[in-house]
C-alpha cells in the first residue's frame, strides 16, 4: 500500500457519494456500498473474536479469513474484479469438516451464547449472514462473483461451528433453545 493514504479526511464524501476502487463515484446508500459496509463490519466482528483467547489453529484460520474478507472487499470495490477463488471456498469446507468432527450431532436449536468467544463467533455469524444477503441483493442488479457468494455462505456455517467448538473448548455445552418452556 505504501503511502496511498496520506490524508484520511478528504471531504470528497460530504455530498453523500464515495469512490470505488476503479475511480467511479457512487451514492453511499447504493447496494454495492451496503455490501462493502457489511463485509467491513464482519471483518471488524472477527477482530473482536480474535481479541479473545482462542485455540491457536482457530486463531490462524480466522486471521486468514480476515485477509480473505479484504479480497471480498476488493471485489466489491472494483466491479467485475475477481479475487476470491475456489481454493478459498474449499479451505472453508475443510475447516468446517475439521472443526465439526469432534462436536456432538445437533438435535436441538442452539442459542448464541455460552463463553464470550462463542458469543463473539455467533455475532460474527449473524453479521456474515447479513453480508451474504447484501451481496445477493447486489447481484440482482450487477454481476457478483459466485465464489464470493459461496465464500460468505460457507463462512457463516464455519462461524456457527466455531461458536460450538469454542463453547466446548471453554468447558461449556451448547446453549439449547428450550422449545417446551412454559409461557411467562
C-alpha positions in Angstrom: 0.0 0.0 0.0 3.0 2.3 0.5 1.9 5.9 1.1 -1.5 5.7 -0.6 -3.4 7.1 2.4 -1.6 10.3 3.2 -4.8 12.1 4.2 -7.7 10.3 5.9 -10.3 13.2 5.8 -10.6 14.1 2.2 -14.1 15.6 2.4 -14.9 14.0 -1.0 -17.8 12.2 0.6 -19.5 15.2 2.1 -22.2 15.2 -0.7 -23.2 11.6 0.0 -21.0 9.8 -2.6 -17.9 7.7 -2.2 -15.3 6.4 -4.6 -14.9 2.9 -5.8 -11.5 1.2 -6.5 -11.9 1.9 -10.2 -12.4 5.6 -9.6 -16.2 5.6 -10.1 -18.3 7.7 -7.7 -21.4 6.1 -6.3 -24.0 7.0 -3.7 -23.2 5.9 -0.2 -26.5 4.2 0.1 -26.0 2.1 -3.1 -26.3 -1.7 -2.9 -22.6 -2.0 -3.6 -21.6 0.2 -0.7 -24.1 -1.6 1.6 -22.4 -4.9 0.7 -19.0 -3.4 1.3 -20.0 -2.0 4.6 -21.5 -5.3 5.8 -18.3 -7.1 4.8 -16.3 -4.4 6.7 -18.5 -4.9 9.8 -18.0 -8.7 9.5 -14.2 -8.2 9.4 -14.4 -5.9 12.5 -16.5 -8.6 14.3 -13.8 -11.1 13.5 -11.3 -8.7 15.0 -13.3 -8.7 18.2 -13.5 -12.5 18.2 -9.7 -12.6 17.6 -9.2 -10.5 20.8 -10.5 -13.4 22.8 -8.4 -16.4 23.9 -8.7 -18.9 21.1 -7.1 -22.2 20.2 -4.1 -21.3 18.1 -5.2 -23.3 15.0 -8.6 -21.5 15.1 -6.8 -18.1 15.5 -4.7 -18.7 12.5 -7.6 -19.8 10.4 -9.7 -16.8 11.4 -6.8 -14.5 10.6 -6.6 -16.0 7.1 -10.4 -15.3 6.9 -9.8 -11.7 7.7 -7.3 -11.5 4.8 -9.9 -13.2 2.5 -12.5 -10.6 3.5 -10.3 -7.9 2.3 -10.2 -9.8 -1.0 -14.0 -9.8 -0.9 -14.0 -6.0 -0.3 -11.6 -5.6 -3.2 -14.0 -7.5 -5.5 -16.9 -5.3 -4.3 -15.0 -2.1 -4.7 -14.0 -2.8 -8.3 -17.0 -4.1 -10.3 -16.1 -7.1 -12.4 -12.9 -7.8 -10.5 -12.4 -11.3 -9.0 -10.1 -12.1 -6.1 -11.9 -14.9 -4.3 -11.2 -18.3 -5.8 -12.4 -21.8 -5.4 -9.4 -22.6 -3.2 -10.6 -20.2 -0.6 -14.1 -21.7 -0.5 -12.5 -25.2 -0.4 -10.4 -24.1 2.6 -13.5 -23.2 4.5 -15.1 -26.5 3.6 -12.1 -28.3 5.0 -12.2 -26.2 8.2 -15.9 -27.0 8.6 -15.2 -30.7 8.4 -12.3 -30.5 10.8 -14.0 -28.2 13.5 -17.3 -30.1 13.3 -15.7 -33.6 13.6 -15.5 -33.6 17.4 -18.8 -31.9 18.1 -21.9 -33.9 19.1 -24.6 -34.0 16.4 -27.3 -31.3 16.8 -30.7 -32.5 18.0 -32.0 -29.1 19.1 -31.6 -25.5 18.0 -28.9 -23.6 19.9 -28.9 -20.1 21.1 -25.9 -17.8 20.6 -24.0 -17.6 23.9 -22.0 -19.6 26.4 -18.5 -18.3 26.5 -17.5 -14.8 25.4 -15.6 -16.2 22.5 -18.5 -18.4 21.4 -20.9 -15.4 21.7 -18.5 -13.3 19.6 -18.4 -16.1 16.9 -22.2 -16.2 16.8 -22.4 -12.4 16.5 -19.9 -12.6 13.6 -22.1 -15.4 12.1 -25.2 -13.2 12.2 -23.2 -10.3 10.5 -21.9 -12.7 7.9 -25.5 -13.7 7.0 -26.3 -10.0 6.5 -23.3 -9.5 4.4 -24.3 -12.5 2.3 -27.8 -11.1 1.9 -26.3 -7.8 0.8 -24.1 -9.4 -1.8 -27.1 -11.4 -3.1 -29.1 -8.2 -3.3 -26.3 -6.5 -5.2 -26.1 -9.5 -7.6 -29.7 -8.8 -8.7 -28.6 -5.7 -10.5 -24.9 -6.1 -11.0 -22.6 -9.0 -11.6 -21.2 -10.6 -8.4 -18.7 -13.4 -8.2 -20.2 -16.8 -7.5 -17.2 -17.6 -5.4 -17.8 -14.6 -3.2 -21.4 -15.7 -2.6 -20.2 -19.2 -1.8 -17.4 -18.0 0.4 -19.8 -15.9 2.6 -22.3 -18.8 2.8 -19.6 -21.2 4.0 -18.1 -18.6 6.3 -21.4 -18.2 8.2 -21.5 -22.0 8.6 -18.0 -22.0 9.8 -18.7 -19.3 12.4 -21.6 -21.3 13.7 -19.4 -24.3 14.1 -16.7 -22.1 15.7 -19.2 -20.9 18.3 -20.0 -24.5 19.2 -16.3 -25.5 19.2 -15.4 -22.5 21.4 -18.0 -23.4 23.9 -16.7 -27.0 24.0 -13.1 -25.6 24.4 -14.2 -23.4 27.3 -15.9 -26.4 29.0 -19.5 -25.2 28.2 -22.1 -27.1 26.3 -24.3 -25.7 23.6 -26.9 -23.2 24.9 -30.0 -25.1 23.9 -33.3 -23.5 22.9 -35.9 -24.8 25.3 -38.9 -25.0 23.0 -41.1 -26.8 25.6 -40.8 -24.0 28.2 -44.0 -22.6 29.7 -45.0 -19.0 28.8 -44.4 -16.3 31.4 
